Amino acid sequence: MTAYIIRRILWNIPVLILVGFITFGIAKLTPGGPFDTQPERRQLSPRVEAILRERFGMDLPFWRQFTRYMFFDVVPDPRTGQWQIQWGAIAGNLGPTYASRGARTVQQELFEGTPSRPSKFYYSARLGLQALAFAVVFGIPLGVLAALRQNSWLDYLLSLSSTIFVALGTLITSLILVIVFAVILNWFTVIPDWSDPVKPWVLPTVALGSTSMAFIARLTRASVLEVKRQDYIRTAQAKGLSDWVIIWRHMLKNSLLPVVTILGPALAGLITGTLFVETIFQVPGMGRTFVDAIGKRDYSMIMAGSLIYVFFLGIANLVVDIAYGVLDPRISYK
């Protein structure tokens, strides 16, 4: 198992490099640059822009800019003039934010916070994990319940509700929650107070997790219905085992394999931030920062967004593969 985990982690390194190369190439080929300003605003002088481009290495060839960002480069120390190695993203240096003219680094922008003001990563990660927990805790039981009461009014009601949530999507669900619970019922404030540890998280968590919950419920229902028809379930019923024993020991464990499959990509997407939810509920997370970076051609922030997503996707997929072995002992790791 340990060798398998190490091998899977090492396999993520070339994936990160390939995704980084593609993202870097697309960002560079897109018209415009980080120092372009709107026509009505004061423009940078050609001299200042040239200094900035030289400072950030943007005057270098493409291959060297990429290797400098991803791996390392040998640059002179501005104070001593001696040559030194400047490590890149592979060592955790995600580069300067061009939007701040290099005054802050990407890791400072995303991961630095204070006790009273946590980092953007904290907000996105907490919201994503809460939304996934909400989706799993409610989605799986509802799916099992709908399958056990197949073709009953409860099955139709749960199926209709899950279809509506999937059709509405995160954006419309968020707007409905704001109108109903913040505007009409006045249970929550439209402008949240993030110093409160509980109240401002409720609506964003429900909005972000509702679509995943509905999808998990539908998938669980279909999977449980398929398992119910298996011979070993009929054998267990013929032995006179109670319904709860059959569900917990035989049915639920085998039904969760398809559900676990979708949790990996869902977890990575939820943790790295969802633009609509963070914008509507004014969550100070990473999602809006990444989208703003695309408009401002903030290459370092764009690269960081891609690499962080791929990193968490790799970790989440690894956890899912390990969960396969826990749920089904026939699966071995070599």
C-alpha positions as CSV (number, residue, x, y, z in Angstrom):
1,M,0.0,0.0,0.0
2,T,2.8,2.4,0.9
3,A,4.6,1.8,-2.4
4,Y,1.3,2.3,-4.3
5,I,0.7,5.6,-2.6
6,I,4.2,6.9,-3.2
7,R,4.0,5.8,-6.9
8,R,0.7,7.6,-7.3
9,I,2.1,10.8,-5.8
10,L,5.1,10.7,-8.0
11,W,2.9,10.2,-11.1
12,N,1.2,13.5,-10.2
13,I,4.5,15.4,-10.8
14,P,4.5,15.0,-14.6
15,V,0.8,15.7,-14.7
16,L,1.4,19.0,-12.9
17,I,4.2,19.9,-15.3
18,L,2.1,19.1,-18.4
19,V,-0.9,21.0,-17.1
20,G,1.4,23.9,-16.1
21,F,3.0,23.9,-19.6
22,I,-0.4,24.0,-21.4
23,T,-1.8,26.7,-19.0
24,F,1.4,28.8,-19.4
25,G,1.2,28.5,-23.2
26,I,-2.4,29.5,-23.4
27,A,-1.9,32.4,-21.1
28,K,1.1,33.7,-23.1
29,L,-0.7,33.2,-26.5
30,T,-3.8,35.2,-25.3
31,P,-3.7,38.8,-26.5
32,G,-2.9,41.5,-23.8
33,G,-0.6,41.5,-20.9
34,P,-0.6,42.2,-17.1
35,F,0.7,45.8,-17.6
36,D,-2.0,46.8,-20.1
37,T,-4.3,49.4,-18.6
38,Q,-7.7,50.8,-19.6
39,P,-7.6,53.7,-22.2
40,E,-9.2,56.1,-19.8
41,R,-6.6,55.4,-17.1
42,R,-3.0,56.7,-16.9
43,Q,-0.8,54.5,-19.0
44,L,2.6,53.1,-18.0
45,S,5.4,54.8,-19.8
46,P,7.4,52.5,-22.2
47,R,10.4,52.9,-19.9
48,V,8.5,51.8,-16.7
49,E,6.9,48.9,-18.6
50,A,10.3,47.7,-19.9
51,I,11.7,47.8,-16.4
52,L,8.8,45.8,-15.1
53,R,9.1,43.2,-17.9
54,E,12.8,42.8,-17.2
55,R,12.2,42.6,-13.5
56,F,9.7,39.7,-13.9
57,G,11.6,38.0,-16.6
58,M,8.9,38.6,-19.2
59,D,11.5,39.6,-21.8
60,L,13.0,36.2,-21.7
61,P,12.3,33.4,-24.3
62,F,9.2,31.3,-23.7
63,W,11.0,28.2,-22.7
64,R,13.1,30.0,-20.1
65,Q,10.0,31.8,-18.6
66,F,8.3,28.5,-18.2
67,T,11.3,26.7,-16.7
68,R,11.9,29.7,-14.4
69,Y,8.3,29.5,-13.2
70,M,8.0,25.8,-12.8
71,F,11.6,24.7,-11.8
72,F,14.3,27.3,-11.2
73,D,16.6,29.9,-12.7
74,V,20.0,31.4,-11.8
75,V,19.6,35.1,-11.2
76,P,21.8,37.8,-9.7
77,D,21.1,38.9,-6.1
78,P,19.9,42.6,-6.3
79,R,21.8,43.4,-3.1
80,T,25.1,41.6,-3.5
81,G,25.2,41.0,-7.3
82,Q,26.1,37.4,-6.7
83,W,24.4,34.7,-8.7
84,Q,21.9,32.5,-6.9
85,I,19.3,29.9,-7.6
86,Q,15.7,31.1,-7.7
87,W,13.3,28.2,-7.2
88,G,10.0,28.0,-8.9
89,A,6.5,26.4,-8.3
90,I,8.0,22.9,-7.8
91,A,9.5,24.3,-4.5
92,G,6.4,26.2,-3.5
93,N,7.3,29.5,-5.0
94,L,4.2,30.5,-7.1
95,G,5.6,33.8,-8.2
96,P,4.7,37.4,-7.8
97,T,1.2,38.8,-8.5
98,Y,1.5,41.1,-11.5
99,A,-1.7,42.9,-10.3
100,S,0.2,44.2,-7.3
101,R,3.3,45.0,-9.5
102,G,5.1,42.2,-7.6
103,A,4.6,43.8,-4.1
104,R,3.0,40.5,-3.0
105,T,3.5,36.9,-4.0
106,V,0.8,34.5,-5.0
107,Q,1.3,32.4,-1.9
108,Q,0.9,35.5,0.3
109,E,-2.3,36.5,-1.6
110,L,-3.9,33.0,-1.2
111,F,-2.5,31.5,1.9
112,E,-1.6,34.3,4.3
113,G,-4.1,35.4,6.9
114,T,-4.4,36.6,10.4
115,P,-6.4,35.2,13.4
116,S,-9.1,37.8,12.7
117,R,-8.9,37.5,8.9
118,P,-8.1,34.0,7.7
119,S,-6.6,33.4,4.3
120,K,-8.6,33.0,1.0
121,F,-7.6,29.4,0.9
122,Y,-9.2,28.8,4.3
123,Y,-12.5,30.2,3.2
124,S,-12.6,28.2,0.0
125,A,-11.4,25.0,1.6
126,R,-13.8,25.2,4.6
127,L,-16.7,26.0,2.3
128,G,-15.8,23.2,-0.1
129,L,-15.5,20.6,2.7
130,Q,-18.7,21.7,4.3
131,A,-20.6,21.5,1.0
132,L,-19.2,18.0,0.3
133,A,-20.1,16.9,3.8
134,F,-23.6,18.3,3.4
135,A,-24.0,16.5,0.0
136,V,-22.8,13.1,1.4
137,V,-24.7,13.2,4.7
138,F,-28.0,14.0,3.0
139,G,-27.5,12.6,-0.5
140,I,-26.7,9.0,0.4
141,P,-29.5,8.4,2.9
142,L,-32.0,10.0,0.6
143,G,-30.9,7.9,-2.3
144,V,-31.1,4.7,-0.2
145,L,-34.5,5.7,1.1
146,A,-35.8,6.3,-2.4
147,A,-34.5,2.9,-3.6
148,L,-36.0,1.0,-0.7
149,R,-39.4,2.7,-1.3
150,Q,-39.2,2.4,-5.1
151,N,-42.3,3.6,-6.9
152,S,-43.9,5.0,-3.8
153,W,-44.9,8.6,-3.3
154,L,-41.7,9.1,-1.3
155,D,-39.6,7.8,-4.2
156,Y,-41.4,10.1,-6.6
157,L,-41.0,13.1,-4.3
158,L,-37.3,12.5,-3.7
159,S,-36.6,11.9,-7.4
160,L,-38.5,15.1,-8.4
161,S,-36.7,17.1,-5.7
162,S,-33.3,15.9,-6.8
163,T,-34.1,16.5,-10.5
164,I,-35.1,20.1,-9.6
165,F,-31.9,20.8,-7.7
166,V,-29.8,19.4,-10.5
167,A,-31.7,21.4,-13.1
168,L,-31.5,24.7,-11.1
169,G,-27.8,24.4,-10.6
170,T,-25.7,26.3,-8.1
171,L,-26.4,29.8,-9.4
172,I,-30.2,29.7,-9.4
173,T,-30.2,27.8,-6.1
174,S,-28.0,30.5,-4.5
175,L,-30.3,33.3,-5.7
176,I,-33.4,31.5,-4.4
177,L,-31.8,31.0,-1.0
178,V,-30.9,34.6,-0.7
179,I,-34.4,35.8,-1.7
180,V,-36.2,33.4,0.6
181,F,-34.0,33.2,3.7
182,A,-32.2,36.6,3.6
183,V,-34.7,39.0,2.0
184,I,-38.2,37.5,2.8
185,L,-37.7,35.6,6.0
186,N,-34.8,37.8,7.2
187,W,-33.1,34.8,8.9
188,F,-29.8,35.7,7.5
189,T,-28.2,39.0,6.5
190,V,-27.6,39.8,2.9
191,I,-24.1,41.2,3.8
192,P,-22.6,38.4,6.0
193,D,-20.5,39.0,9.1
194,W,-17.6,36.6,8.7
195,S,-16.5,37.0,12.3
196,D,-19.5,34.8,13.2
197,P,-18.2,31.2,13.1
198,V,-21.5,29.6,12.0
199,K,-24.3,31.8,10.6
200,P,-22.7,33.2,7.4
201,W,-21.6,29.7,6.3
202,V,-25.1,28.1,6.3
203,L,-26.5,29.5,3.0
204,P,-23.3,29.2,0.9
205,T,-22.8,25.6,2.1
206,V,-26.4,24.6,1.2
207,A,-26.2,26.4,-2.1
208,L,-22.8,24.8,-3.1
209,G,-23.7,21.4,-1.8
210,S,-27.3,21.0,-3.0
211,T,-26.5,20.2,-6.6
212,S,-23.9,17.6,-5.5
213,M,-26.4,16.2,-2.9
214,A,-29.1,15.7,-5.6
215,F,-26.7,14.0,-8.0
216,I,-25.4,11.7,-5.2
217,A,-28.9,10.9,-4.2
218,R,-29.8,9.9,-7.8
219,L,-26.7,7.9,-8.2
220,T,-27.1,6.1,-4.9
221,R,-30.7,5.2,-5.7
222,A,-29.7,3.7,-9.0
223,S,-26.8,1.8,-7.5
224,V,-28.9,0.4,-4.6
225,L,-31.6,-0.7,-7.0
226,E,-29.0,-2.6,-9.0
227,V,-27.6,-4.3,-5.9
228,K,-31.0,-5.2,-4.6
229,R,-31.4,-7.6,-7.6
230,Q,-28.2,-9.5,-6.9
231,D,-28.3,-13.1,-5.8
232,Y,-26.5,-12.6,-2.5
233,I,-29.1,-10.1,-1.4
234,R,-31.9,-12.7,-2.1
235,T,-29.8,-15.2,-0.2
236,A,-29.5,-12.9,2.8
237,Q,-33.3,-12.3,2.7
238,A,-33.9,-16.0,2.5
239,K,-31.8,-16.5,5.6
240,G,-34.2,-14.2,7.5
241,L,-31.8,-11.4,8.1
242,S,-33.4,-8.1,9.1
243,D,-33.7,-5.3,6.5
244,W,-31.2,-3.1,8.4
245,V,-28.6,-5.9,8.5
246,I,-29.0,-6.5,4.8
247,I,-28.7,-2.8,4.1
248,W,-25.7,-2.0,6.3
249,R,-23.7,-5.2,5.8
250,H,-24.4,-6.2,2.2
251,M,-26.2,-3.5,0.2
252,L,-24.9,-0.1,1.2
253,K,-21.2,-1.0,1.0
254,N,-21.4,-2.4,-2.5
255,S,-23.6,0.5,-3.6
256,L,-21.2,3.2,-2.6
257,L,-18.5,2.4,-5.2
258,P,-20.1,4.5,-8.0
259,V,-20.8,7.3,-5.5
260,V,-17.2,7.4,-4.2
261,T,-16.0,7.7,-7.8
262,I,-17.5,11.2,-8.3
263,L,-16.4,12.4,-4.9
264,G,-12.8,13.0,-6.0
265,P,-13.4,15.5,-8.7
266,A,-16.2,17.0,-6.7
267,L,-13.9,17.6,-3.7
268,A,-11.2,19.2,-5.8
269,G,-13.7,21.5,-7.5
270,L,-15.4,22.5,-4.3
271,I,-12.1,23.2,-2.4
272,T,-10.6,25.4,-5.1
273,G,-13.5,27.7,-5.0
274,T,-16.8,28.2,-6.9
275,L,-17.2,31.6,-8.5
276,F,-21.0,32.0,-8.3
277,V,-21.3,31.1,-4.7
278,E,-18.4,33.1,-3.5
279,T,-19.6,36.1,-5.5
280,I,-23.3,36.0,-4.4
281,F,-22.6,35.3,-0.7
282,Q,-19.5,37.6,-0.7
283,V,-17.2,34.8,0.5
284,P,-13.6,36.1,0.5
285,G,-12.2,32.9,-1.0
286,M,-10.0,32.0,-4.0
287,G,-12.6,31.6,-6.7
288,R,-13.1,35.3,-7.5
289,T,-9.3,35.9,-7.3
290,F,-8.7,33.3,-10.0
291,V,-11.3,34.7,-12.4
292,D,-10.1,38.3,-11.9
293,A,-6.5,37.0,-12.6
294,I,-7.7,35.9,-16.1
295,G,-9.0,39.3,-16.9
296,K,-5.9,41.0,-15.7
297,R,-3.5,38.5,-17.4
298,D,-1.9,37.8,-14.0
299,Y,0.0,34.9,-15.3
300,S,1.4,33.7,-11.9
301,M,-2.1,33.7,-10.4
302,I,-3.6,31.9,-13.4
303,M,-0.9,29.2,-13.2
304,A,-1.4,28.9,-9.4
305,G,-5.1,28.3,-10.0
306,S,-4.5,25.5,-12.4
307,L,-1.7,23.8,-10.4
308,I,-3.7,24.0,-7.1
309,Y,-6.7,22.4,-8.8
310,V,-4.7,19.6,-10.4
311,F,-2.9,19.0,-7.1
312,F,-6.1,18.6,-5.1
313,L,-7.6,16.5,-7.9
314,G,-4.6,14.1,-7.7
315,I,-4.9,13.9,-3.9
316,A,-8.7,13.4,-4.1
317,N,-8.4,10.7,-6.7
318,L,-5.8,8.9,-4.6
319,V,-8.1,8.9,-1.6
320,V,-10.9,7.6,-3.8
321,D,-8.8,4.7,-5.1
322,I,-7.8,3.8,-1.5
323,A,-11.5,3.9,-0.5
324,Y,-12.2,1.4,-3.3
325,G,-10.0,-1.1,-1.4
326,V,-11.8,-0.4,1.9
327,L,-15.2,-0.9,0.4
328,D,-14.3,-3.9,-1.8
329,P,-11.5,-6.2,-0.4
330,R,-11.3,-7.9,-3.9
331,I,-9.4,-4.8,-5.1
332,S,-5.7,-5.0,-4.5
333,Y,-2.9,-2.5,-4.9
334,K,0.2,-3.5,-6.7
